[in-house]
Amino acid sequence: MRFSQVFLSLAFSLLPVVAPAAVAEDYSTLKKIEAIGAQLTRDEAKPGNPVVEVVWNNPAATDQGVKKLFELLDPGRIRVLNLGETGYGAPITDAALVHLKRMDRLEKLYLDNTAITDDGLIHLKKLDRLKELHLNSTGITDDGLTRLQGLRSLRILSVVNTEVTDEGIAEFKKAMPRVSIIREFPPQPPPERPRDYRPPNLYHGPFPIPGTPGWKRAP
């Protein structure tokens, strides 16, 4: 082998290895991600304007889709992730949660209406910055709550329409007293009427209005 070949081999070996996610957040890649229905928010104040929020709650958000998503984006920069389904079924399962391990800056996670189970929550144990976790309308039970007791930054846990019981919450609160647990959605107040509101005139018939000339009470 010639000296020049040895030198080039050594030079390439010393180049830093750049992860695909670190170089993939260019305009064309982000457009491809948005084309499949994912809504991205970038931090304009940071160099490179990294993606810090992902909302992906349509049928394209599958387990395999989540894996590919984090091959294109840097999961270590994302602070908000919403994979909650809204009436399209539940394509997100425990398999998708495996890919969340590297999201060490994640603060809010929405997994509403997905097919995750208690076993999948073990993959969230290293999310030390997670403050909000939404698990509404999932199969989570009291056993799942025990897997969340190590989330030291957690402050809000929403488990509306799940199998979580009062007993399970009481045990969880002993270990995590600073966490506020949401069991049901607050009632929505009725819409306010505008100040110039007038009741509609419901009289459309040809008959006399009661109390006016020509009106006669029925026998």
KEKE-3310 file (N, C-alpha, C; in steps of 0.2 Angstrom, whole numbers, plus 5000, padded with zeros to 4 digits):
npx = (5004:5003:5010:5002:4989:4988:4989:4977:4967:4969:4966:4952:4947:4949:4940:4925:4911:4895:4879:4865:4853:4857:4861:4850:4840:4836:4828:4821:4820:4812:4800:4796:4793:4782:4774:4768:4759:4764:4766:4777:4787:4799:4814:4818:4827:4838:4854:4854:4840:4833:4821:4808:4796:4784:4769:4760:4747:4739:4733:4745:4754:4762:4770:4782:4783:4786:4799:4806:4804:4812:4824:4827:4825:4832:4831:4835:4833:4820:4806:4792:4780:4768:4758:4745:4731:4716:4702:4705:4708:4720:4736:4748:4758:4766:4778:4782:4786:4799:4807:4808:4818:4829:4825:4830:4827:4814:4798:4784:4772:4761:4750:4737:4723:4729:4736:4745:4752:4753:4766:4773:4777:4788:4798:4799:4806:4818:4816:4820:4817:4803:4788:4774:4762:4751:4739:4726:4712:4717:4724:4730:4734:4733:4745:4753:4756:4765:4777:4780:4785:4798:4800:4806:4804:4791:4775:4762:4749:4739:4725:4712:4698:4703:4710:4714:4713:4706:4713:4725:4730:4731:4742:4752:4753:4759:4772:4774:4771:4770:4764:4751:4736:4725:4709:4697:4689:4687:4671:4663:4660:4644:4642:4644:4632:4631:4630:4620:4611:4596:4581:4575:4562:4549:4537:4528:4516:4500:4491:4482:4492:4493:4484:4482:4472:4458:4462:4457:4454:4455:4442)
npy = (4994:5011:5026:5037:5031:5026:5037:5044:5034:5035:5048:5048:5040:5048:5058:5065:5056:5058:5058:5053:5060:5072:5079:5079:5088:5097:5108:5101:5088:5091:5095:5083:5076:5084:5081:5069:5072:5076:5089:5101:5111:5123:5129:5145:5152:5145:5139:5133:5131:5119:5106:5106:5102:5090:5086:5073:5065:5056:5043:5039:5039:5027:5013:5009:5021:5030:5026:5028:5042:5047:5044:5054:5065:5074:5066:5070:5084:5087:5094:5093:5080:5074:5060:5056:5048:5053:5047:5038:5025:5015:5015:5016:5008:4999:4996:5008:5016:5012:5019:5031:5033:5040:5053:5064:5077:5079:5086:5086:5074:5066:5053:5049:5039:5028:5012:5008:4999:4994:4988:4995:5007:5006:5010:5024:5028:5034:5047:5060:5074:5075:5083:5083:5070:5062:5050:5047:5038:5025:5008:5008:5003:5001:4995:5001:5013:5011:5010:5023:5029:5034:5045:5060:5073:5074:5082:5083:5071:5063:5053:5050:5041:5027:5012:5014:5015:5022:5017:5013:5026:5032:5025:5028:5042:5042:5039:5049:5063:5076:5076:5081:5073:5069:5064:5066:5076:5093:5101:5109:5126:5134:5142:5160:5172:5185:5202:5209:5200:5193:5184:5172:5174:5164:5162:5158:5156:5158:5161:5171:5179:5174:5184:5195:5205:5196:5184:5168:5158:5141:5130)
npz = (5000:4996:5002:5001:5001:5013:5021:5017:5022:5035:5038:5034:5044:5055:5054:5061:5066:5059:5065:5055:5059:5063:5052:5044:5045:5035:5023:5013:5018:5029:5023:5017:5028:5033:5023:5026:5035:5048:5059:5062:5073:5074:5083:5082:5088:5090:5084:5067:5068:5075:5075:5087:5092:5088:5081:5077:5073:5064:5053:5047:5057:5063:5071:5064:5057:5066:5070:5058:5058:5068:5063:5054:5061:5075:5090:5102:5103:5103:5112:5114:5110:5101:5099:5099:5094:5085:5083:5073:5074:5082:5079:5085:5096:5109:5103:5097:5107:5111:5103:5109:5119:5118:5119:5128:5131:5131:5136:5136:5133:5122:5121:5119:5115:5110:5107:5117:5131:5149:5149:5140:5145:5152:5144:5145:5156:5157:5154:5160:5160:5158:5160:5158:5155:5144:5144:5140:5137:5135:5137:5150:5166:5185:5187:5177:5182:5192:5184:5181:5192:5193:5186:5189:5186:5182:5183:5179:5175:5165:5165:5159:5156:5157:5164:5177:5194:5210:5220:5214:5211:5223:5229:5219:5222:5234:5231:5222:5226:5221:5209:5199:5195:5182:5181:5175:5162:5164:5165:5151:5150:5146:5130:5129:5127:5115:5118:5111:5109:5103:5106:5094:5083:5084:5078:5064:5058:5051:5061:5074:5086:5103:5114:5106:5095:5088:5093:5100:5114:5113:5115)
capx = (5000:5007:5010:4996:4983:4988:4987:4970:4963:4970:4962:4945:4946:4949:4934:4920:4905:4889:4873:4860:4848:4860:4862:4844:4834:4836:4821:4818:4818:4806:4794:4794:4790:4776:4769:4764:4754:4767:4766:4784:4789:4807:4816:4821:4832:4844:4858:4851:4833:4831:4814:4808:4789:4781:4762:4758:4741:4734:4734:4752:4759:4763:4776:4787:4783:4790:4806:4809:4804:4818:4830:4827:4825:4837:4826:4837:4831:4812:4803:4785:4779:4760:4756:4739:4726:4710:4697:4707:4710:4726:4741:4754:4759:4772:4784:4784:4789:4806:4811:4808:4823:4834:4822:4831:4825:4806:4795:4777:4771:4754:4749:4730:4719:4734:4736:4750:4750:4758:4773:4777:4779:4795:4803:4799:4809:4824:4814:4821:4814:4796:4784:4767:4761:4744:4738:4719:4708:4722:4723:4734:4730:4737:4752:4757:4758:4771:4782:4781:4787:4805:4800:4807:4801:4783:4770:4755:4748:4732:4723:4705:4695:4708:4708:4717:4708:4707:4718:4731:4732:4733:4749:4756:4754:4763:4779:4775:4766:4770:4761:4744:4733:4718:4705:4691:4690:4682:4665:4664:4655:4640:4644:4641:4628:4633:4626:4615:4607:4588:4578:4573:4555:4547:4530:4528:4510:4495:4486:4484:4497:4490:4484:4481:4465:4457:4464:4452:4456:4452:4437)
capy = (5000:5017:5031:5042:5028:5025:5044:5045:5030:5037:5054:5047:5037:5053:5062:5064:5052:5063:5054:5055:5064:5078:5083:5078:5093:5103:5110:5096:5083:5093:5095:5076:5074:5087:5079:5063:5074:5078:5096:5103:5117:5124:5134:5150:5156:5141:5138:5127:5130:5112:5104:5105:5100:5086:5084:5068:5061:5054:5036:5038:5039:5020:5011:5010:5028:5034:5024:5032:5049:5048:5043:5060:5071:5073:5066:5073:5091:5088:5095:5091:5075:5072:5055:5054:5047:5056:5044:5034:5018:5016:5012:5017:5003:4999:4996:5014:5019:5010:5024:5037:5032:5045:5060:5066:5084:5079:5089:5085:5068:5064:5046:5048:5035:5024:5005:5007:4995:4995:4986:5000:5013:5005:5014:5031:5029:5038:5054:5064:5081:5075:5086:5081:5064:5061:5044:5047:5033:5020:5002:5009:5001:5003:4993:5005:5019:5010:5011:5030:5032:5036:5051:5065:5080:5074:5086:5082:5065:5063:5046:5050:5035:5022:5007:5016:5015:5026:5014:5014:5033:5033:5022:5032:5049:5041:5040:5055:5068:5082:5075:5082:5068:5071:5058:5067:5082:5098:5102:5115:5131:5135:5148:5166:5175:5191:5207:5211:5194:5193:5177:5171:5174:5157:5162:5159:5154:5164:5162:5176:5178:5175:5191:5200:5205:5190:5177:5166:5152:5135:5127)
capz = (5000:4995:5008:5001:5003:5021:5024:5016:5026:5042:5038:5035:5051:5061:5053:5066:5063:5060:5064:5050:5061:5064:5046:5040:5046:5030:5021:5009:5022:5033:5019:5016:5035:5034:5018:5028:5040:5054:5060:5065:5075:5075:5087:5077:5091:5091:5078:5063:5069:5076:5077:5095:5093:5083:5082:5072:5075:5059:5052:5045:5063:5065:5075:5059:5055:5072:5069:5052:5059:5072:5058:5050:5066:5081:5095:5108:5103:5103:5118:5114:5105:5101:5094:5101:5089:5086:5080:5067:5076:5086:5076:5089:5101:5114:5099:5095:5113:5111:5100:5113:5124:5117:5119:5135:5133:5131:5142:5135:5128:5122:5119:5120:5111:5106:5109:5122:5137:5154:5148:5136:5149:5155:5139:5147:5163:5156:5151:5166:5160:5156:5165:5156:5151:5143:5142:5140:5132:5133:5141:5156:5173:5190:5186:5173:5186:5195:5180:5180:5198:5193:5182:5194:5184:5181:5187:5176:5173:5163:5164:5158:5152:5157:5169:5183:5200:5215:5224:5211:5211:5230:5229:5215:5225:5240:5229:5218:5229:5217:5202:5198:5191:5179:5180:5171:5159:5167:5161:5147:5151:5140:5126:5131:5122:5113:5122:5107:5107:5104:5105:5087:5082:5082:5076:5057:5056:5049:5066:5078:5091:5109:5117:5101:5092:5084:5096:5104:5117:5111:5120)
cpx = (5004:5005:5004:4990:4983:4986:4980:4965:4963:4966:4955:4943:4945:4943:4928:4914:4899:4883:4868:4855:4851:4861:4855:4839:4835:4829:4818:4816:4812:4800:4792:4790:4783:4771:4765:4760:4757:4768:4773:4784:4796:4808:4821:4827:4839:4848:4855:4844:4830:4823:4813:4801:4787:4774:4761:4753:4736:4736:4741:4757:4758:4769:4782:4788:4787:4797:4809:4809:4810:4825:4832:4828:4830:4832:4828:4836:4823:4810:4796:4784:4772:4759:4749:4734:4719:4704:4699:4709:4716:4732:4748:4753:4765:4779:4787:4788:4797:4810:4811:4814:4828:4832:4823:4830:4817:4803:4787:4776:4764:4753:4741:4727:4724:4733:4742:4747:4754:4765:4777:4780:4786:4800:4803:4803:4815:4823:4814:4818:4806:4792:4776:4767:4754:4743:4730:4717:4713:4721:4727:4730:4735:4744:4756:4759:4764:4777:4784:4784:4794:4805:4800:4804:4794:4779:4763:4754:4740:4730:4715:4703:4700:4706:4711:4712:4710:4713:4725:4734:4734:4740:4754:4758:4758:4770:4780:4770:4765:4766:4753:4741:4726:4714:4699:4692:4685:4677:4666:4658:4651:4643:4641:4638:4630:4628:4620:4610:4600:4586:4575:4565:4552:4540:4530:4521:4505:4490:4487:4488:4492:4490:4483:4474:4464:4459:4459:4455:4452:4447:4440)
cpy = (5006:5022:5035:5038:5027:5031:5045:5041:5032:5044:5053:5044:5042:5058:5060:5061:5056:5058:5057:5060:5071:5082:5082:5084:5099:5104:5105:5090:5085:5093:5088:5074:5077:5084:5073:5065:5076:5086:5097:5110:5118:5130:5139:5153:5151:5140:5132:5127:5123:5112:5103:5102:5096:5084:5079:5063:5060:5047:5034:5037:5031:5019:5012:5017:5032:5032:5028:5040:5051:5046:5049:5066:5069:5072:5069:5081:5092:5088:5093:5086:5073:5067:5052:5054:5051:5053:5040:5027:5020:5012:5012:5012:5003:4999:5003:5018:5017:5016:5031:5038:5038:5053:5063:5073:5084:5081:5087:5079:5066:5058:5044:5044:5031:5017:5003:5003:4997:4994:4991:5006:5012:5009:5021:5032:5033:5046:5058:5071:5081:5078:5084:5075:5063:5054:5042:5041:5028:5014:5002:5007:5004:5001:4997:5011:5018:5011:5018:5033:5035:5043:5058:5071:5080:5078:5085:5075:5064:5056:5046:5044:5029:5017:5008:5017:5020:5023:5014:5021:5035:5031:5026:5039:5048:5042:5046:5060:5074:5082:5077:5077:5070:5065:5059:5074:5087:5100:5109:5120:5132:5142:5154:5169:5182:5196:5209:5205:5195:5186:5177:5171:5168:5157:5163:5157:5160:5165:5168:5175:5179:5182:5196:5200:5199:5183:5175:5159:5146:5132:5121)
cpz = (5000:5001:5008:5002:5010:5024:5023:5021:5033:5043:5039:5041:5056:5060:5058:5062:5065:5060:5059:5052:5062:5058:5041:5040:5041:5027:5017:5013:5027:5029:5018:5023:5035:5029:5020:5034:5047:5054:5064:5067:5077:5079:5083:5081:5092:5084:5074:5064:5070:5077:5084:5096:5087:5085:5076:5074:5069:5057:5050:5051:5066:5069:5070:5057:5060:5071:5064:5054:5063:5069:5055:5055:5072:5087:5101:5108:5104:5111:5119:5108:5106:5096:5096:5095:5090:5081:5074:5068:5081:5084:5080:5095:5105:5109:5097:5101:5114:5108:5104:5118:5124:5117:5126:5136:5132:5137:5142:5130:5128:5118:5119:5114:5107:5109:5114:5128:5143:5153:5144:5139:5152:5150:5141:5153:5163:5154:5158:5166:5158:5162:5164:5152:5151:5140:5142:5135:5130:5138:5148:5162:5179:5190:5181:5177:5190:5191:5179:5186:5198:5189:5187:5192:5182:5185:5185:5173:5171:5161:5163:5154:5152:5163:5176:5188:5205:5219:5221:5211:5218:5231:5225:5219:5231:5237:5225:5220:5225:5211:5203:5193:5189:5178:5176:5168:5163:5162:5157:5149:5145:5136:5128:5125:5121:5117:5118:5105:5108:5102:5098:5088:5079:5079:5068:5054:5054:5055:5070:5084:5098:5112:5112:5098:5088:5087:5100:5107:5115:5117:5123)
residu = (MET:ARG:PHE:SER:GLN:VAL:PHE:LEU:SER:LEU:ALA:PHE:SER:LEU:LEU:PRO:VAL:VAL:ALA:PRO:ALA:ALA:VAL:ALA:GLU:ASP:TYR:SER:THR:LEU:LYS:LYS:ILE:GLU:ALA:ILE:GLY:ALA:GLN:LEU:THR:ARG:ASP:GLU:ALA:LYS:PRO:GLY:ASN:PRO:VAL:VAL:GLU:VAL:VAL:TRP:ASN:ASN:PRO:ALA:ALA:THR:ASP:GLN:GLY:VAL:LYS:LYS:LEU:PHE:GLU:LEU:LEU:ASP:PRO:GLY:ARG:ILE:ARG:VAL:LEU:ASN:LEU:GLY:GLU:THR:GLY:TYR:GLY:ALA:PRO:ILE:THR:ASP:ALA:ALA:LEU:VAL:HIS:LEU:LYS:ARG:MET:ASP:ARG:LEU:GLU:LYS:LEU:TYR:LEU:ASP:ASN:THR:ALA:ILE:THR:ASP:ASP:GLY:LEU:ILE:HIS:LEU:LYS:LYS:LEU:ASP:ARG:LEU:LYS:GLU:LEU:HIS:LEU:ASN:SER:THR:GLY:ILE:THR:ASP:ASP:GLY:LEU:THR:ARG:LEU:GLN:GLY:LEU:ARG:SER:LEU:ARG:ILE:LEU:SER:VAL:VAL:ASN:THR:GLU:VAL:THR:ASP:GLU:GLY:ILE:ALA:GLU:PHE:LYS:LYS:ALA:MET:PRO:ARG:VAL:SER:ILE:ILE:ARG:GLU:PHE:PRO:PRO:GLN:PRO:PRO:PRO:GLU:ARG:PRO:ARG:ASP:TYR:ARG:PRO:PRO:ASN:LEU:TYR:HIS:GLY:PRO:PHE:PRO:ILE:PRO:GLY:THR:PRO:GLY:TRP:LYS:ARG:ALA:PRO)
# end
